[in-house]
Amino acid sequence: MSRNILYRLEKIFILSPIIWTFSILFNVPDAKHILSRITIAAAVYCAFRFYPEWKEKIKTGEFKIISLSLFFPILYFLIMHYINGGNIDISRTMFNCYLYLLFLPIKKIKRSDIAIIFIISGICSGISTIYYIFLLDEIRMGWKTINPIPYSYYSGLVIIFSISFFVSYYLKQKPKNKLLLLSLTFSILGSLISIIYSETRSTWIALLLILFLSIIKYNISKKTFIIIPLLLTPLLLTDSVKSRYEKTLHEIQRIQSEDFNSSIGIRLKLWETGLSYFKDNPLIGMSNSEELSKTQLAYNSKEISSTIYAFLYHSNSNYHNQYLQVLVKSGFLGLVVLIIYISSIYLVSIKNKNLSLIILTYTSIVIFFDSILLYNHVVYLYTLTLILISCLNTSQPLNIEGSYNEK
């Protein structure tokens, strides 16, 4: 009994960076600094505790693919920091995650461990939304902890994983564990509530598009159609969705009248400005000082509005498009590195190609509408998701009952 308890506690510790990222980081203010510390602590512990395991792991082709997919962005964005004065945080965060990946005993991580993490994450997301929206009267979910856009992206990942576990277990596992199915249902509902009250249109579009593409591509059986009303009914009936829909129509009308002082209009102007900056330095991007100088000049000559000026005249300017963000800051080479990093989640997947493709598609759509990798939270989130996919490659079918009996 005591040995089993120690085994569980050890597993919680070695999974603590993932648990913290998916359950705490996006739901509690100022939780990032703790994450960097526990990531290094878990990596150091695993380095000594599981030496034989990770010594064999680094020889595998899968690990080499992950290593290269992280090595290129770590190195390139580090170089860009010294050449263009870019943000070094993305390289530092990826390096922390790489150390954790290097020493993590992936084969010891069960599918059931990952399912439990996402059950907890979805429920935490739902409780957090109820607290901030209904008790503290926040306008949009995410403002208190990070920002509604990266928060909705996080909730979207949670709901994708939760639905994946729900569908795979419901269709393939017999007899059914009703408690597990109920827990996954609460996780789906919790993350869905968060997505709705984040009022982030890009996440809504991405998830709905993925839903319909999945129905067409994977020939989903009629049994799984219970998920569709579960997603769509509360989404379409809430005041948040109605107000965002009406606001979108109003913003389009304003743009047609040459009024760009709206959320969509500002994005279009940011993209227009970003493209003009990229054309000046297409290979490796422009330096911070050059970007600030051009922005100031454009503002003085009234080529850009004060709103656009506020977004761009900053050491960490935001073009609200990750692809364009990288093109301006790091050039075409930076875009190639970004695509390698984002696509690696599909390249390393062996047993979960469909899930990886869904996550890749979802991420590719969301980052078109916002530069979410400016937030270290999201860099941790996506890189640790890559590690989870790698863990799923070696794990057995979902079995909560036996998850801690195998050592």
N, C-alpha and C positions, 0 to 999 in steps of 0.2 A: 504493500500500500504506500509506504513512505517513498519507495523508489519510483513509483508511478507519479506521485505528487511532484517529486523533484524533476522528473522528466517533463512534466507539463510546465512547470515553472521555467525550466531551461528553454523550452520551445517558445514560450511567451517572450522570454528575453531576446532570443535570437531573431524573433519576428517583430520585436518592438518597433523598429523604424517603420515597417509596413503598417502595423496596427496604429501607430501614432499618426501616420500620414492620412490614412483612410478614415479614422474615427475622430481624431482630435484636431489636427492641423487646420482644417477648414471650418471647424465649428467653434473654436475657442480663440479669442484674440491673442496675439503675440506668442503663439506656440511654436514658431519656426526655430528659434534659438535652441530650444530643448531638442528638437529633432536632429540638428546637426551633431549634437553631443552624443545622443543615444545611437546614432548611426555609426559613429567612429567607435563607440564603446562595444557595440555588438560585433563590428568587424574585427576588432582586436581580440575579443573573446573567441570568436569563431576561428581566427587564425591559429590560436594555440590549441583550442579544444578539438578541432576537426581537421588537423593537418593532413592525415591520410586521404580524407574525402576530397578536399579542394586541390590536393596535389594531383589526383587523378582527373578531376573535373577540368583543369586548365588544359588538358591534352585533347579534349573533345572538340570536334568541329563546331558544335553549337556555341561553346564558350568563346571560340575564336571569332565567330561572327558578331557576337554581342560586344566583345572587346574592341573590335575594329569600329563598330557602329558608335561606340562611345569615345574611342581614342581620337577619331577625326574631329568631332566637335570640340572635345576638350582642348586639343592642340590648336585647332584653327582659331577658336574664339579667344584663346589665351594669346595667340600671336596678334589678333586684331586688337586686343586690349593695349598692347604696346605700340602698335602701328597707328591705330585710329582712336585710341582712348576709349574703346568700348568697355562695356560692363564685364568685369571679370567673374561676377557671381555665378553665371551659368556654367563656366568651366569648373569653378570650385565645387558647386553642387553636384555636377556630374561625376567629378573625381571622388567625392565622398560616397556616392552611390556605387561607383565602380569598385572601390575598396570593399564595400559591403557585399557586392555581388561576387567578388573574387574569392572571399573566404566563406560565404554562406553555403552550408551543406544542403544543396538543392534537393537531393534525393530523399532527405529526411522530412521535407515539407509535403504533407499530404493534401490531396484535393479537399478533404474535409476541413483542414486547417484554413484554407483559403476561403471556403464557403462560409465558415464561421466569422471570419474577418469581415466579409461583405454583409453578412446578416447584421453584425454589430454596427457597421458603418452606415447602412441604410436607416436603421432605427435611430442612431445618433443624429443623422441628418434631419430626419423627421422631427425628432424632439427639439433639436436646435431651431428649426424653422418655427415650430409652435411657440417656442420661448421668445424669439426675436420679433416675430410678426404679430402674434396675438397678445403677448404679455407686454412687450416693450414698444409695440406700435411702430416698428420699423416699416418703411415704405417698401423696400425690396430686400429679399434675403441675400445676405453676403456683405452688406455694407459694414457691419460691425466687425467682421472677422478678416475680410480681405477685399473683395469687390464682387458684385453680383455676377459678372461674366466668368471669371475663373471659378467662382463657387458653383455656378450652374454646370460648368464643364466637369468638375469633380463629381457632382451628383449624377450627371449623365453616365460617367464611367461606372459608378456604383450600380446604377439601375441596369446597365448592360451586363455586368457580371452577374447580378442577382437573377435576372431573367434567364441568362444562360444556364446557371446552376438549376433554376427551377424547371426549365424545359427539359434539360438532359436527365435530371433525376425523375421527373414525372413520367417521361416516356420510357426510360430504360431500366429503372430500378424497381424490383419487386421483391418482397412486399413494400408498400409505401410507408415511409416514416411521416406520419401526419404532422408531428411537431416540427420537423424540418421544413415541410412544405408551408406550414403556417408561418414559420419564422422568415422564410424567404419572401412570402407574401407581404409581411410587415416591412421588410427591407425595401421591397419594390415600392410600396405605398409611401414609405418615409422619404425615399429619394425623389419620388414623383412629386410629392408636396413641395419639396425644396426647389425642384426645377420650375414648377408653376410660379412660386412666389419670388423666384429670382427675377422673373419677368425678362428673361434673356431670349430674344427672338432667334438668335443664331443657334442656340442649343435646341430650341423647339424644332426649328427647321431640320437640323441635322438628325435628330432622333426620329422624327416623323418620316423623313426620307429613307433612313436606314430600315425602319419598320416595314415600309411598303416594298423596298428593294429585297428585303429578306423573304417576304412572302412570295415574291415572284421568283427569286433565284433559287431558294432552298426548298421550294414546294412544301411549305409548312402544312402539317396535317390539321384537320379540323379541330382536333382536341386542343391544340395550342391557341386557338382563336379566342380563348377566354382572356388571353393577355391583351388583345386589341381593345376591347371595351374597357378593360382595366386601365389602359393608358389614355384612351381618347375621351371617354365620358367625363371624368373630372377635369381634364384639360380644357375641353371646349365649353364647359358650363361655368367656369370661374369668372369672377369680375376682372381678375388680373388679365386673363387672356382676351376678354372682350375689350378692355381698355387699351391693351397693346395693339390689338387689331385695328381699332378705330384710330389710334394714334399713328399707326403705319400708313393708313389711307390718307390721313391729314398731311403727313410729312411728304408723301408722294405728290399730293396736290400743290404743296408749297414749292417743291422742287420744280414742278412743271411751270410754276410762276416765277422761276429764277430766284426763289428764296431758299437759300441753303442753310439757314440758321435753325437746323433741327438735327436730331441724332443721325439720320440717314444722310442728310445733306452735308453735315460736318465730315462724316466718313468719306464721302465722295471727294470732298475738297482735300482732305488729308491724303487720299490715294493719288489725286492729281498732282499735289505738291511733291509727294514721295517719288513718283515716277520721274518728275523733272529732275530731282536730285540724283536719282540713280543713273540717269543718262549722262551726267557729268563725270561719274566715276564708276563705270559698270563692272569692272573686274573685282576690285577689293573694297569698294565703297568709299565713303568719305569720312574724314576725321570729325570728331566732335566739334572742334573749333571751327572747321569749315562749315559744318552744318549750322552751327549757331550764327555764324556770320551771314550765311545765305538767308537764314530765317529772318534775321534782323533787317537785312536789306529788303527782303520781300515785304516785310511789314511796314517799313518806312515808306516804300513806294506804293503802298496800299494794294499790293498784289494778293495778300492774304489778310483775313480778318483777325481781330483780336482773339477770337476763340481758337483759330488755327495756330496763332502765335503762341498761345498758352500751352497748347499740346506739344509744340515742336521746339520752343526756346527753352530747352531743359536738357540737362546732362543725360537724362534717360527719356528722350522723346518717344512719343507713342503715335504710330501711324494707323493703329487699329486694323492691322493686317500683318500677320507674322511673316508672310512671304515677302511683302514689301519692306517690312521692318529690317529683315536680314539683307535684302538687296541694297538698301540705303546704307546700312551700317557696315556690311561685310562683303557686298558685291555679289556677283554671280557665283563665285566660288563658295561663298557663305550659303547661298541657296542650295547648292549641291550638297553641302554638308548637312544642312537642315533636313533635306529630303532623305538622306541616308539615315539620319537619326530617327526621324518619324517612321520610316518604312521598316526599320529593323525589327519592329514588333511582329511583322508578318514574316520576315526572313528567318527569324529564330524559331518560329512556331512549327511544331511537328504534328501534334495531335489535335491542335485547336485552330486550324487554319480559318475556319468560319468566324470564330470569335475574334481572332487577330485582325481579320479583314474588316470586320464591323468596327473595331476600335480604331483602326487606321483610317477608315472612311469618315467616321465621326470626328476624329481629331483634325483631319484634313479640312473638313468643312468649317469647324469652329474657328480654327486659326486663320481662316480667310477673313473673318469679320473682327478679329481682335488679336493683339500681340500678347497672348496669354503667357508666353515663355519669359516675358519681362518679370513675372512673379516667380521667385524661387520655389514657392509652394508647388507650382505646376511642373517645374523641372523635376523636383523630387517625385511628384505624383506620376508623371509619365515614365520616368526611368525605373521607378519601383514597379510600375505596371509591366514593364518589359521583363523585369525579374520574375514577376508572378507568372507570366506566360511561360517563361523558361521552367519554372517549378511545375506547372501543369503538364509539361512535356513528359515528365518522369513519374507523375503521380498516378495512383490507381483510381478506378471509378469511385464516385462519391459514396462514402460509408461512414456516417457519423458514429455509429455504434462501435466500430472497431478502430477508430482513428488513433487512440492512444494505447492500443494494445500491441501495435507493431513498433518495434524499436530498431 
